[in-house]
Amino acid sequence: AIHDPQGQEKQQQAAGVGILLQIMMLVLSFVLGHVLRRHKFYYLPEASASLLIGLIVGGLANVSNTETSIRTWFNFHDEFFFLFLLPPIIFQSGFSLQPKPFFSNFGAIVTFSVLGTFVASIVTGVLVYLGGVMFLMYRLPFVECLMFGSLISATDPVTVLSIFQELGSDVNLYALVFGESVLNDAMAISLYRTMSLVRSHSAGQNFFMVIIRFLETFVGSMSAGVGVGFTSALLFKYAGLDVDNLQNLECCLFVLFPYFSYMLAEGLSLSGIVSILFTGIVMKHYTYSNLSTNSQRFVSAFFHLISSLAETFVFIYMGFDIAMEKHSWSHVGFIFFSILFIVIARAANVFGCGYLVNLARPAHRKIPMTHQKALWYSGLRGAMAFALALQSVHELPDGHGQTIFTATTAIVVVTVLLIGGSTGTMLEALEVVGDSRDTSLGDGFEVVNNRYMTRFDDEGSPSESGFRTKLREFHKSAKSFSELDRNYLTPFFTSNNGDYDEDDDINNDQHHEERIPFTRRGNF
């Protein structure tokens, strides 16, 4: 190759200009988001503002005919997305999950995120396939329809959560929306990977093998993440790093563990995203309390900071990409019907699972219909769906991936701009924000004298169906997990013998009353 110093210099300059442009867009995004929040303008949430900034800059670049040069500045590979942008966002969502409300609504959250996402994926996939068969829309093979169904089932209610944060909301509803969105990402990725494997080895795959593949991905990734989390908890418990002069080392080690978990899972051909999510949940619950107070403050701020940056950048890039990419807009029918079908699938997911959860709960603990409607409405699509669609472009043949990618980006824009913008109004109409309902904290917990007490419900009457009894048994197992955690896991993995955050809980309860000040990505 001939050495061309001038060409290299030009490339460097282009890269510099590209990075400058990206930084300017980020700064503009944060400033605009702050101004909108300050003036309580809920019709344009932060995520929507970032998306619009990307759309406008991309549109201007298109008009000014500098598309190719700007495209080279924005040399954005999906590897960069999966290695640097997505991990901090997913880790932070697991890390900011408060264990008490999450585990007290654990049964409901698992039902919505595991069973519900599965239902939504299948319903979407089948409807898209039938739409193709009936010539309503572009026809895709059945397995590819299921791939589309699983990637589009990944919800990202960042807008809804930020509005909950502004207006205050019922603690159980917040835990449901946030918990469902966190675990739902893991489920959607596992489903997508499974369908992708089925497509590549289409011969001789039976349904049983598909289930095994899915469990392999999901359980394997979860085990890797939990294992790394527990290892980090033991290291910080016994290494004696929580002294003043070792704070720097402590923080460095803590920040490296999530990436270690991510890369370990990827190296084992599992899902790094699922792994890092569970590492986040375990590290918050066990490792975090083994850190010194200063390190705790630092790591909380650090992960919050990089996840905010990554998230804003993702939305800007999505907007930019929509304006710049050569999309196959010829399939407008595909986009329109896809939006219609995901609305139907989301309803099947939320109201179907809501019915099942209410069967298992006593009368005073049932999920109200207003909460179910809010949960249905908060099914926005975001970074996760976009990332998987970006992958599908490389994986699927002759324009199929491109069609899915175009439909996904259109769905993300429509849900973030239209649904995101109208969320404040909708939630106020449903009266689920700013309310103060009964102060019980979810399945089997209530506050008595500022302590969380486990409440044992009455046994089901003899006339109850066997199915209902089984649901009640599952309900009890969530309680027994809390017992196991309190009596064995917390004393073993943390240095405070079983009194995890007791004082914090007491303080929180005094200004709880179901109105919670939240930070952006969901700290209670």
N, C-alpha and C positions, 0 to 999 in steps of 0.2 A: 504494500500500500504506500502511495506517495504521501509524504508528510506535508500537510497544508496548514501552516501556522495561522494564516489569515482566516481560513474556514473555521478553524477551531476557535479563534477569537470571536468570530461572528456568532458561533453557537453559544459560547459562554455569555455573550452579551444578550442574546435572545433569552437564554435561561434566566439571566438576571432580571430582565424586563418582565418575564413571566412571573417570577417569584414576587417582584415588586407589585405587579397587578393583583396577585392573589392576596398579598398582605393588605393592600388598599381596600379590597373588597371585604376582607375580614373585619378591618377597622370600621368601615362604613356599616357593616352588618351589626356589630356590637353597639355602636353609637345609636343607630336607628332603633334597634331592639330596646335600648335603655329609654330613649325618648318616648317610644310607643307605650312602654310599660308605665312610665311616669305619668303619662296623660290618660292612663287606663283605657287605651284604645285597643279593645279585644278583637276587633275585626281583622286585624293584621298581626297575628302572633309572630314571635321571633323567627320561627322556622320558615314561615311564609315570606317574611321580609328577606331572609337570606336567599330563598329560592328565587324571589323576584329580582334581587340584585344580580344573581347569576344569569337569569333570563335576559335582563336588560343589557348587560355587558356583552353576552353572547350575540344578542340581536344586533347591537351596534357594530360588533365585529363583522357580522354577516353583511350588513348594509355597506360598511366602509370597504368591503372587498379585501380585507386583510386576513381573511379566514385562515389561509394556510399558514401564514407566519404566526398568528396567535395560537393556532392549533399546536404548532411545535413548542411554543412557550408552555402550553398546558399539557406537557407530555405526561399524561396521567394513566398509569397502567393499573389494571385491576389487582396486580400483586401489591402495589402501594396501598391500595384501598384495604385489602385483606390483612396486610402485615402491619400497617401503621395507623390507619384511621379507625377501623372497626374494633380492634382489641380494646383500646382505652374506653370507647363508648360502652361496650358490652361489660367490661370489668366494672366500670363505675355503676352500671345499673344493678349488678349483683352486689357491689360493695355498699351502695346506699340503701339497700333493702333492710329496713329495721326488723330484726327477728321477731319481736313480740307480735305486732299486728299481722306479719306475714304468716307465722306459724299458727296463730289463732284462727286464721282463715284458710289454713293450708289445704283442707279437703276441697273447698270450693275452688281455690286457685288452680290446684292440680286438675280438677275436673274440667274447668274452662280451658286451661292451656294445653293439656294433653288430649283428652277426648274431644274437646271443642275444636282444636286446631285440626285434628284428624278428620272430623266431620266436615269442617269448612273446606279442607283441601279436596276431599272426595266429591263433595257437592259441587264445588267450583269446576273441578276437572270433568265430571260427568256432564254438567250443563254446557260447558264450552265444547265438549265433544258432540253432544246432541245438537248444539247450535250449528256446528260445522256440517253434521249429517243432513240437517234440514235446510242447508244453504243460507242460513241467516248470517253466517260469518265465515271467515277464512278457516278452512278445515285443517286440523292438525291430527297426527296419529294419537291414539288413546293415551299411550304412556307419556307423550309430550304434553297432552292436556293435563295429566295428573302432575307433571313437573311444574307446569304453570300454576296449577291449583295450589301446590304446596309452597311455591315461592311467594305467591301473592297473599298467602295466609299469615305471613309475618307482619304483625301490627307494630306500630311505633307511635303511641299516643303522647308524644312529647308536648304537643300543643295543649292537649286536654289536661295533662299533669301541671303545666305551667299556669293554666287558668284555675285549677284546683288550688294551686299554691297562692295565687293572688287573692282568691275569694274565700278561701277556707272551705273545707268539705268534710263530709262524714268519714271518719277514720276507716271504717270497714270498706266503704266504696273505693277510697283511695288505695287501700291495700289490694283490693280485687283488681282494679284497673292496672296498677303498677305491677303487681305480682304476675298477672296473666300475661302482660306484654313481655316481661323478662323471660319467663319459661317458654312462652310461645315462640320466641326467636330460636331457642334451642330445638324445639320440636319441629319447626318449619325447616330448619337446616337439615336435620336428620332425615326428614321425609324427602326433601329434595335430593339429598345424596343417594338415598335408597332408590328412588325412581330413576335417577341418572344411571346407577349401576344396572338396574333392570333393563334400561334401554340399551346399554352397551353390551350386555350379555343376554339378549332377548331370548335366545334359544334355551329351552328346558328350564325356564324359571317358573316354579309354581308359587302359589300364594304363601305357602308355609315358609319357603325360602326367603320371600320378600320380608316377612315379619322378622325372621331370624336376622337378616341383614340390618333391618332398622334397629332392632334391639342391640345388635353388635355396636353400631355407630353411637346410639344414644347412651346406652349403659356404659360402654367402654370409655367414651369421652367424659361422662359424668364421673366415673371412678377415677380417671386420671386427674381431673380437676380437684375432686375432694381429697385424693391422696396427697397432691402437692400442697393443698391448703393445710391439711393436718400436719404434714412434715414441717411446714413453715411455723406452725403454732408451737410444735415441740422445740424447734431450733431456738425460737425467740424466748421460750420459757426457760430453757436450760443454759443458753449461751451467755447469759448475764450481760447483755448489751445495753440494758436500760440505765446506764450511768452517763453523766453529762458529757464526758469527753468522747464517748463512742456514738453520739447521736447521728453523726454523718454516716457512719458505717451501717447503723441500724436502718436508716431511711433508704440507703442504697440497696441493701439486701431486700427490704420489703418491696421496693419498686421492681426488682428483678424477678421475683417469684411468679407474678402473673404471666410475664412473657415466657418464663421457663415452662409453665403449665401449657401455654398456647402452642409452643414449638414442640413440646413432648407429644401432644396429641396429634399435631400435624405430621410429625415424624413417624407415628404409629399408624398413619392413614386413617385417623379418626377426625373428629371435628374440633378444631382449636377453639372456635367460638363457644361451643357448648362447654368445653373444658374450662376456659377462662371465666365463664359466667359462674360456674360452681366454685371455682377457686375464690372468686370475689365474695360469694356468700359465706364460705367457710372462713376466709381470712378476716372478714368483718366480725364474725361471731366469736372466733377464738383467738386468732393471731393478734388482732388489733388491741385487745386488752392487755397483751404482754409487752406492749411498747411503752416507752416513757411518755409523759404527758406532752412534751414538746414535739416528739416524733408523731404522736397521734394527730396533733394539729396539722403538722406539715403534710403527712401522707393524705389526710382528708382533703386539704386544700389543693394538693398537687394533682390528685386524680380527678377532682372536680374541674380543675383548670384545663387539663389536657383533654378531658372528655368534651368540655364545652367547645374548645377550639376545634376538635375533630368533627364534632357534630355540625357546627356552623359551616365548616369547610365542606362537609359532605352535601349539605343543602345548597350551598353556593354552586358547587360543582354540578349537582343534578340540574339546576337551572341552566347553567352554562352549556352543559352537554346537550340538553334538549334543543337549545337554540343552534348549536353548532353541528350536531351529528346529522348524517344523512338518514333520516328516519323513513320507514315505509308507511307514509301517511295514507297510502291507498287503502289500508285496511281500517278505515274509520268505523265500519260495522263491528269489527272485532273489538275495538276499544269500547264502543258504546255498550255492546252486549256484555263484555267482560265486567264493566262497572256495575251493570244491572245484576249480573250473576253473583258478584262478590257481596253485594248488598243482601241478596237472598241467603247466600251461604253464611254470612255473618249472623243473620237473624236465626238461622237453623242452629248455629253454634251456641249463641248466647241464650236464646229462650229455651232450647232443648236442654242444655246443661243446667240452666237456672231452675227448670222444673225438677230435674234429678236431685240437685242440691237441696231444694226446698222439701223434697220427700224425706230427706235424712235429717232435716233440722226441726227442732221444736217450734211451736207457733211463734214465739216472741223473737226467734232468730232467723226467720225466713227472709230471703233477699227480696225487698219490695220491688214491684214492677217498675217504679221510677228508676231504681238503681240498675235494673236490667236494661232499660232503654238507654240509660247513660253509658253503660258498658257497650251496648250495641253501637251507639253513635261514636264511641271513642276508638273505633277500629280503623284509624288512619294508617296509611301505608307509608313507609319511609326508607331509611338507609338500608335495612336488611333486604327488603324486596328488591331494591335497586341493585344491590351488590350481587344477589343471586341471578338476577336477570342479565347482568353484565357477564357473568360466568356462562350463562346459557347461550350467549352469542357464539362463544368458541366451541361449545359442546354440541349444538344442534346443527343439522345440515341445511343446505339450500334455503336460506332466508327465514327458516322457522324461528331460529333464535332471535333474528332481527325483529320479526313480528312481535314476539313475546317481549323483547326489550322495549320496543316502541309502546306497546300496550301498558307495560309496567310503569314507564316514565310518565305516560299520560295519566294513569291512575294515581300515581304519587302526587302529581301536580294538582289534579282535581280534588283529591281528598285533603291535601294540605291547605290549598287555597280556599276551596269552598267550604268543606266541612270544618277545617281548622278555624276559619274566619267566623263561622256561625256557631261555634261551640259554646261561647260565653252565653249567647242569647238562649240557646237550646237548654243548657244546664240550669239557667235561671228559670226558664219556663217549666222545667221538670221539678224545680225547687230542691235540687240536690246540692247546691253550693250555698255556703253561708248558713247552713241549718245546724241545729243542735238536737240530734235525736237521742235515743237512749244511750247511756254511756257504757254499755257492755262492749267488751273488746273482741268480740268474735267467738268462734266455736269454743265453748267451755271456759272462757275467761271472764271474770268481772272484777271491777275494782272495789275492794272492801277495805276501808281504813287505809287508803293509799297503797294497797298491796294487790298484786295480781293473784286472785284465788281461782283455782280450778273448780268449775261448777259441773257437777255430774247431773245430767238430765234424768228425768224419770225413765224407767225402763219402758220399752214399747208394750202396749197392751197385747194380750194374747191374740186378739183379732187381727193384729198387723200381718201384712203379707211377708213371706220369706225374703222377698227382694228388699223390702223396707228395713227389715232386721239386719240384713247384710250391710246396707248403707250405714245403719247405726253403728255396726261393728267397726266399719272403716273410720267413722267419725270418732269412735273411742280410741282407735289406733293413733290418730293425730295427737290426742291427749297424752297417750302413753309415750309418744316420741318426746313431748315436752318434759315429761317426768324423767325419761332416760337421759335427755340432754342436761337437765338440771342436776340430777344425782350422780351421773357418771362422766359424761363427755366434758362438761365445763370444768369440773375439778381436775380431770386428767390433762386437758390440753391448755388450761390457763392457770395463771399464778394466783388469781383470786378465787378461793375455794368455793365455787358454786354460787357466789353472791354477785353474779354477772349484772353489772349496771343497775343494781338495786336502787342506789341513790338517785341515779339518773331517772329511773322510772318514776320515783316518788316526785321528783321535781317536775317531770313532764306532766304527771297527772294533775298537778295543781293548776297548770294552765292549759290542760287538755281540752276538756269540755267539747270534744269533737271538732274544734276549730284549730287547725294545725298550720303554723307557718312552715312552708316548705322551701327548700332550695330548688334550683331549676330542674335537675334531673332526678328529683324524687327523694331527697333526704327528708325523713320525717322530722 
